[in-house]
């Protein structure tokens, strides 16, 4: 049996790829910190500590893009990339879940 075929990633510069990777890492940490989804303070604490370094890596990726003259963020291309990399599910962990009626 073959593994599922994923859509190809759009062509990105190395800096854009790093930007997306760092953004998703920050989203993952925020999802772990979210009190509406969490189960214990230790996990949230560890995620908060990782968030600080993730935010610095995100800043560095954006700085690199800027220094290389990549002054535009191509939102449509990066949004497509985020969808391929399961960004919608990962971003959903940051949101507060709807109330159960």
DSSP file (Angstrom, degrees, kcal/mol; ACC not computed):
  #  RESIDUE AA STRUCTURE BP1 BP2  ACC     N-H-->O    O-->H-N    N-H-->O    O-->H-N    TCO  KAPPA ALPHA  PHI   PSI    X-CA   Y-CA   Z-CA
    1    1 A X              0   0    0      0, 0.0     2,-0.2     0, 0.0     0, 0.0   0.000 360.0 360.0 360.0 132.7    0.0    0.0    0.0
    2    2 A X        -     0   0    0      1,-0.1     3,-0.1     3,-0.0     2,-0.0  -0.540 360.0-111.3 -82.3 146.5    1.4    3.4   -1.0
    3    3 A X        -     0   0    0     -2,-0.2    -1,-0.1     1,-0.1     0, 0.0  -0.368  51.9 -78.9 -69.0 159.7    1.5    6.3    1.5
    4    4 A X        -     0   0    0      1,-0.1     2,-0.6    -2,-0.0    -1,-0.1  -0.275  44.7-120.2 -61.8 145.4   -0.9    9.2    0.8
    5    5 A X        -     0   0    0     -3,-0.1     2,-0.3     3,-0.0    -1,-0.1  -0.783  27.6-155.5 -89.1 118.7    0.2   11.6   -1.9
    6    6 A X        -     0   0    0     -2,-0.6     3,-0.1     1,-0.1    78,-0.0  -0.671  25.8-101.4 -92.1 148.8    0.5   15.1   -0.6
    7    7 A X        -     0   0    0     -2,-0.3    -1,-0.1     1,-0.1     2,-0.0  -0.365  47.8 -99.3 -64.6 149.5    0.3   18.2   -2.8
    8    8 A X        -     0   0    0      1,-0.1     2,-0.2    -3,-0.0    -1,-0.1  -0.358  35.9-110.4 -69.7 149.7    3.6   19.7   -3.7
    9    9 A X        -     0   0    0      1,-0.1    -1,-0.1    -3,-0.1     3,-0.1  -0.535  36.4-107.2 -73.5 144.2    4.9   22.7   -1.8
   10   10 A X        -     0   0    0     67,-0.2     2,-0.3    -2,-0.2    -1,-0.1  -0.308  47.1 -86.2 -63.2 157.8    5.0   25.9   -3.8
   11   11 A X        +     0   0    0     -3,-0.1     2,-0.3     1,-0.0    -1,-0.1  -0.536  58.7 175.9 -68.8 127.1    8.4   27.2   -4.7
   12   12 A X        -     0   0    0     -2,-0.3     2,-0.1    -3,-0.1    -3,-0.0  -0.922  32.6-112.6-129.4 153.9    9.8   29.2   -1.8
   13   13 A X     >  -     0   0    0     -2,-0.3     4,-2.4     1,-0.1     5,-0.2  -0.419  39.5-107.1 -73.0 164.8   13.1   30.9   -1.2
   14   14 A X  H  > S+     0   0    0      1,-0.2     4,-2.3     2,-0.2     5,-0.2   0.900 122.9  51.4 -60.6 -39.7   15.1   29.4    1.7
   15   15 A X  H  > S+     0   0    0      2,-0.2     4,-2.4     1,-0.2    -1,-0.2   0.895 109.0  49.9 -66.3 -39.7   14.3   32.4    3.8
   16   16 A X  H  > S+     0   0    0      2,-0.2     4,-2.6     1,-0.2    -1,-0.2   0.909 110.0  51.5 -64.3 -40.5   10.5   32.0    3.1
   17   17 A X  H  X S+     0   0    0     -4,-2.4     4,-2.5     1,-0.2    -2,-0.2   0.910 111.0  47.2 -60.7 -42.4   10.8   28.3    4.0
   18   18 A X  H  X S+     0   0    0     -4,-2.3     4,-2.8     2,-0.2     5,-0.2   0.894 110.0  53.9 -65.1 -40.1   12.4   29.2    7.3
   19   19 A X  H  X S+     0   0    0     -4,-2.4     4,-2.5     2,-0.2    -2,-0.2   0.936 111.5  44.6 -58.2 -49.2    9.8   31.9    7.9
   20   20 A X  H  X S+     0   0    0     -4,-2.6     4,-2.6     2,-0.2     5,-0.2   0.922 113.4  50.3 -64.1 -45.1    7.0   29.3    7.4
   21   21 A X  H  X S+     0   0    0     -4,-2.5     4,-2.0     1,-0.2    -2,-0.2   0.925 113.7  44.9 -59.4 -45.3    8.7   26.7    9.5
   22   22 A X  H  X S+     0   0    0     -4,-2.8     4,-2.3     2,-0.2    -1,-0.2   0.891 111.4  53.1 -67.2 -39.6    9.3   29.2   12.4
   23   23 A X  H  X S+     0   0    0     -4,-2.5     4,-2.4    -5,-0.2    -2,-0.2   0.933 110.7  46.8 -60.6 -46.4    5.7   30.5   12.1
   24   24 A X  H  X S+     0   0    0     -4,-2.6     4,-2.5     1,-0.2    -1,-0.2   0.866 109.7  53.9 -65.4 -35.7    4.3   27.0   12.4
   25   25 A X  H  X S+     0   0    0     -4,-2.0     4,-2.0    -5,-0.2    -1,-0.2   0.908 109.5  48.1 -63.8 -41.0    6.6   26.2   15.4
   26   26 A X  H  X S+     0   0    0     -4,-2.3     4,-2.7     2,-0.2    -2,-0.2   0.918 110.6  51.7 -64.7 -43.2    5.3   29.3   17.2
   27   27 A X  H  X S+     0   0    0     -4,-2.4     4,-2.5     1,-0.2    -2,-0.2   0.923 108.4  51.7 -58.2 -44.2    1.7   28.3   16.4
   28   28 A X  H  X S+     0   0    0     -4,-2.5     4,-1.6     1,-0.2    -1,-0.2   0.909 110.9  47.3 -60.2 -42.2    2.4   24.8   17.8
   29   29 A X  H  X S+     0   0    0     -4,-2.0     4,-1.6     2,-0.2    -1,-0.2   0.913 111.1  50.9 -67.4 -41.6    3.8   26.3   21.1
   30   30 A X  H  X S+     0   0    0     -4,-2.7     4,-1.8     1,-0.2    -2,-0.2   0.896 108.3  53.3 -61.9 -38.9    0.8   28.7   21.4
   31   31 A X  H  < S+     0   0    0     -4,-2.5    -1,-0.2     1,-0.2    -2,-0.2   0.868 108.5  49.4 -62.6 -36.1   -1.5   25.8   20.9
   32   32 A X  H  < S+     0   0    0     -4,-1.6    -1,-0.2     1,-0.2    -2,-0.2   0.785 112.5  48.1 -73.0 -27.1    0.2   24.0   23.8
   33   33 A X  H  < S+     0   0    0     -4,-1.6    -2,-0.2    -5,-0.1    -1,-0.2   0.785  81.3 115.1 -81.3 -28.4    0.0   27.0   26.0
   34   34 A X    >X  -     0   0    0     -4,-1.8     3,-1.7     1,-0.2     4,-1.7  -0.179  59.2-150.3 -49.9 116.2   -3.7   27.6   25.3
   35   35 A X  T 34 S+     0   0    0      1,-0.3    -1,-0.2     2,-0.2    -4,-0.0   0.737  93.4  63.9 -65.4 -20.8   -5.5   27.1   28.6
   36   36 A X  T 34 S+     0   0    0      1,-0.2    -1,-0.3    58,-0.1    -2,-0.1   0.677 116.2  28.7 -75.1 -15.8   -8.7   25.9   26.8
   37   37 A X  T <4 S+     0   0    0     -3,-1.7    -2,-0.2    -6,-0.2    -1,-0.2   0.560 100.7 101.4-115.5 -15.4   -6.7   22.9   25.4
   38   38 A X     <  -     0   0    0     -4,-1.7     3,-0.1    -5,-0.1    -5,-0.1  -0.155  44.8-168.7 -76.2 165.9   -4.1   22.3   28.1
   39   39 A X        +     0   0    0      1,-0.4     2,-0.3     0, 0.0    -1,-0.1   0.573  69.0  18.9-125.1 -21.6   -4.1   19.7   30.7
   40   40 A X     >  -     0   0    0      1,-0.1     4,-1.4     0, 0.0    -1,-0.4  -0.995  63.7-124.5-152.2 157.2   -1.2   20.7   33.1
   41   41 A X  H  > S+     0   0    0     -2,-0.3     4,-2.7     1,-0.2     5,-0.2   0.819 105.8  61.7 -71.5 -31.0    0.9   23.7   34.0
   42   42 A X  H  > S+     0   0    0      2,-0.2     4,-2.5     1,-0.2    -1,-0.2   0.922 104.9  47.4 -64.0 -43.3    4.2   22.0   33.3
   43   43 A X  H  > S+     0   0    0      1,-0.2     4,-2.2     2,-0.2    -1,-0.2   0.912 113.7  48.3 -62.2 -42.6    3.4   21.4   29.6
   44   44 A X  H  X S+     0   0    0     -4,-1.4     4,-2.4     2,-0.2    -2,-0.2   0.894 110.8  51.2 -65.5 -39.3    2.3   25.0   29.3
   45   45 A X  H  X S+     0   0    0     -4,-2.7     4,-2.2     2,-0.2    -2,-0.2   0.933 110.6  47.7 -62.4 -46.7    5.4   26.2   31.0
   46   46 A X  H  X S+     0   0    0     -4,-2.5     4,-2.1     1,-0.2    -2,-0.2   0.893 112.8  49.4 -62.5 -39.7    7.7   24.2   28.7
   47   47 A X  H  X S+     0   0    0     -4,-2.2     4,-2.1     2,-0.2    -1,-0.2   0.888 109.3  52.0 -66.7 -38.8    5.8   25.5   25.7
   48   48 A X  H  X S+     0   0    0     -4,-2.4     4,-1.3     2,-0.2    -2,-0.2   0.890 109.5  49.6 -65.0 -38.7    6.1   29.1   26.9
   49   49 A X  H  X S+     0   0    0     -4,-2.2     4,-1.0     1,-0.2     3,-0.3   0.912 112.8  46.6 -65.1 -41.5    9.8   28.7   27.3
   50   50 A X  H  X S+     0   0    0     -4,-2.1     4,-2.4     1,-0.2    -2,-0.2   0.810 103.6  64.7 -69.4 -29.4   10.1   27.2   23.8
   51   51 A X  H  X S+     0   0    0     -4,-2.1     4,-2.9     1,-0.2     5,-0.2   0.886  96.3  56.6 -60.8 -39.4    7.9   30.1   22.5
   52   52 A X  H  X S+     0   0    0     -4,-1.3     4,-1.6    -3,-0.3    -1,-0.2   0.928 111.7  40.8 -60.4 -45.9   10.5   32.6   23.4
   53   53 A X  H  X S+     0   0    0     -4,-1.0     4,-2.1     2,-0.2    -1,-0.2   0.852 114.2  54.2 -72.4 -32.5   13.2   30.9   21.3
   54   54 A X  H  X S+     0   0    0     -4,-2.4     4,-2.2     2,-0.2    -2,-0.2   0.891 107.2  50.4 -65.3 -39.7   10.6   30.3   18.5
   55   55 A X  H  X S+     0   0    0     -4,-2.9     4,-2.5     2,-0.2    -1,-0.2   0.885 109.9  50.6 -65.9 -38.0    9.7   33.9   18.4
   56   56 A X  H  X S+     0   0    0     -4,-1.6     4,-2.4    -5,-0.2    -2,-0.2   0.898 110.3  49.4 -65.8 -39.8   13.4   34.9   18.1
   57   57 A X  H  X S+     0   0    0     -4,-2.1     4,-2.2     2,-0.2    -2,-0.2   0.883 110.6  50.7 -65.7 -38.0   13.9   32.4   15.3
   58   58 A X  H  X S+     0   0    0     -4,-2.2     4,-2.2     2,-0.2    -2,-0.2   0.923 110.5  49.1 -63.8 -45.0   10.8   33.9   13.5
   59   59 A X  H  X S+     0   0    0     -4,-2.5     4,-2.5     1,-0.2    -2,-0.2   0.915 110.9  50.5 -58.7 -44.0   12.3   37.3   13.9
   60   60 A X  H  X S+     0   0    0     -4,-2.4     4,-2.4     2,-0.2    -2,-0.2   0.880 108.4  51.9 -64.4 -38.6   15.6   36.1   12.5
   61   61 A X  H  X S+     0   0    0     -4,-2.2     4,-2.1     2,-0.2    -1,-0.2   0.917 112.3  45.6 -64.3 -42.7   13.9   34.5    9.5
   62   62 A X  H  X S+     0   0    0     -4,-2.2     4,-2.4     2,-0.2    -2,-0.2   0.883 111.2  53.0 -67.7 -38.1   12.1   37.8    8.7
   63   63 A X  H  X S+     0   0    0     -4,-2.5     4,-2.9     2,-0.2    -2,-0.2   0.920 108.8  50.1 -61.2 -43.9   15.3   39.8    9.3
   64   64 A X  H  X S+     0   0    0     -4,-2.4     4,-1.9     2,-0.2     6,-0.2   0.915 109.7  50.5 -61.8 -43.7   17.1   37.6    6.8
   65   65 A X  H  <>S+     0   0    0     -4,-2.1     5,-2.6     1,-0.2    -1,-0.2   0.941 112.8  46.8 -58.5 -46.6   14.3   38.0    4.2
   66   66 A X  H ><5S+     0   0    0     -4,-2.4     3,-1.5     1,-0.2    -2,-0.2   0.919 111.1  50.6 -62.7 -45.1   14.5   41.8    4.6
   67   67 A X  H 3<5S+     0   0    0     -4,-2.9    -1,-0.2     1,-0.3    -2,-0.2   0.811 107.5  54.4 -64.6 -29.9   18.3   41.8    4.4
   68   68 A X  T 3<5S-     0   0    0     -4,-1.9    -1,-0.3    -5,-0.2    -2,-0.2   0.419 123.0-104.8 -83.5   2.1   18.2   39.8    1.2
   69   69 A X  T < 5S+     0   0    0     -3,-1.5     2,-1.8    -4,-0.2    -3,-0.2   0.573  75.8 140.7  86.2   8.7   15.9   42.3   -0.4
   70   70 A X      < +     0   0    0     -5,-2.6    -1,-0.2    -6,-0.2    -2,-0.1  -0.621  16.5 159.3 -83.1  83.3   12.8   40.1    0.0
   71   71 A X        +     0   0    0     -2,-1.8     2,-0.4    -3,-0.1    -1,-0.2   0.576  48.2  69.5 -88.1  -9.4   10.6   43.1    0.9
   72   72 A X        -     0   0    0     -3,-0.2     2,-0.7    -7,-0.1     0, 0.0  -0.888  67.0-145.5-113.4 140.0    7.2   41.5    0.0
   73   73 A X        -     0   0    0     -2,-0.4     2,-1.6     4,-0.0     3,-0.1  -0.919  16.9-143.7 -98.2 118.4    5.4   38.7    1.7
   74   74 A X     >  -     0   0    0     -2,-0.7     4,-2.7     1,-0.2     5,-0.3  -0.642  21.1-175.3 -85.5  87.2    3.6   36.7   -1.0
   75   75 A X  H  > S+     0   0    0     -2,-1.6     4,-2.8     1,-0.2     5,-0.2   0.855  75.5  51.4 -58.3 -43.7    0.5   35.9    1.1
   76   76 A X  H  > S+     0   0    0      2,-0.2     4,-2.0     1,-0.2    -1,-0.2   0.925 114.0  44.2 -63.0 -43.7   -1.2   33.6   -1.4
   77   77 A X  H  > S+     0   0    0      2,-0.2     4,-2.1     1,-0.2   -67,-0.2   0.923 116.3  46.1 -66.2 -44.6    1.8   31.4   -1.9
   78   78 A X  H  X S+     0   0    0     -4,-2.7     4,-2.6     2,-0.2    -2,-0.2   0.862 110.4  53.3 -69.1 -34.4    2.6   31.3    1.8
   79   79 A X  H  X S+     0   0    0     -4,-2.8     4,-2.2    -5,-0.3    -1,-0.2   0.908 108.8  50.1 -64.8 -40.6   -1.0   30.5    2.6
   80   80 A X  H  X S+     0   0    0     -4,-2.0     4,-2.2    -5,-0.2    -2,-0.2   0.914 110.8  50.0 -61.6 -42.1   -1.0   27.6    0.2
   81   81 A X  H  X S+     0   0    0     -4,-2.1     4,-2.0     1,-0.2    -2,-0.2   0.923 108.8  51.6 -61.6 -45.2    2.2   26.4    1.8
   82   82 A X  H  <>S+     0   0    0     -4,-2.6     5,-3.6     1,-0.2     6,-0.3   0.884 108.9  51.3 -60.9 -39.1    0.7   26.6    5.3
   83   83 A X  H ><5S+     0   0    0     -4,-2.2     3,-1.6     3,-0.2    -1,-0.2   0.922 108.8  50.1 -64.5 -43.1   -2.3   24.6    4.1
   84   84 A X  H 3<5S+     0   0    0     -4,-2.2    -1,-0.2     1,-0.3    -2,-0.2   0.871 110.6  51.4 -61.4 -36.0   -0.1   21.9    2.7
   85   85 A X  T 3<5S-     0   0    0     -4,-2.0    -1,-0.3    -5,-0.2    -2,-0.2   0.156 122.6-104.7 -90.6  18.8    1.8   21.8    6.0
   86   86 A X  T <>5 +     0   0    0     -3,-1.6     4,-1.9    -5,-0.1    -3,-0.2   0.800  68.7 151.0  67.8  30.9   -1.4   21.4    8.0
   87   87 A X  H  >< +     0   0    0     -5,-3.6     4,-2.8     1,-0.2     5,-0.2   0.818  63.7  60.0 -64.8 -32.2   -1.4   25.0    9.2
   88   88 A X  H  > S+     0   0    0     -6,-0.3     4,-1.6     2,-0.2    -1,-0.2   0.931 108.8  42.7 -64.6 -44.1   -5.2   25.3    9.5
   89   89 A X  H  > S+     0   0    0      2,-0.2     4,-0.8     1,-0.2    -1,-0.2   0.923 115.5  49.9 -65.2 -42.9   -5.3   22.5   12.1
   90   90 A X  H >< S+     0   0    0     -4,-1.9     3,-0.6     1,-0.2     4,-0.3   0.882 111.0  48.7 -65.7 -38.1   -2.3   23.8   13.9
   91   91 A X  H >X S+     0   0    0     -4,-2.8     3,-1.5     1,-0.2     4,-0.8   0.820 101.7  65.6 -69.2 -30.4   -3.8   27.3   14.0
   92   92 A X  H 3< S+     0   0    0     -4,-1.6     3,-0.4     1,-0.3    -1,-0.2   0.771  89.9  64.8 -63.0 -25.6   -7.0   25.9   15.3
   93   93 A X  T << S+     0   0    0     -4,-0.8    -1,-0.3    -3,-0.6    -2,-0.2   0.707  97.4  56.8 -69.4 -18.6   -5.3   24.8   18.5
   94   94 A X  T <4 S+     0   0    0     -3,-1.5    -1,-0.2    -4,-0.3    -2,-0.2   0.793  94.3  83.9 -81.0 -29.0   -4.7   28.5   19.3
   95   95 A X  S  < S-     0   0    0     -4,-0.8     2,-0.5    -3,-0.4   -59,-0.0  -0.273  88.5-107.9 -73.7 158.6   -8.4   29.3   19.1
   96   96 A X        -     0   0    0      1,-0.1    -1,-0.1   -61,-0.0     3,-0.1  -0.757  41.5-116.0 -83.1 128.6  -10.9   28.9   22.0
   97   97 A X        -     0   0    0     -2,-0.5     3,-0.1     1,-0.1    -1,-0.1  -0.293  34.7 -97.6 -65.7 151.0  -13.2   25.9   21.2
   98   98 A X        -     0   0    0      1,-0.1     2,-0.1    -3,-0.0    -1,-0.1  -0.284  45.7 -97.1 -64.9 154.2  -16.9   26.7   20.7
   99   99 A X        -     0   0    0     -3,-0.1     2,-0.7     1,-0.1    -1,-0.1  -0.456  33.2-121.3 -72.0 144.3  -19.1   26.1   23.7
  100  100 A X              0   0    0      1,-0.1    -1,-0.1    -2,-0.1    -3,-0.0  -0.782 360.0 360.0 -87.1 118.7  -21.0   22.8   23.9
  101  101 A X              0   0    0     -2,-0.7    -1,-0.1     0, 0.0    -2,-0.0   0.424 360.0 360.0-100.2 360.0  -24.7   23.4   24.0
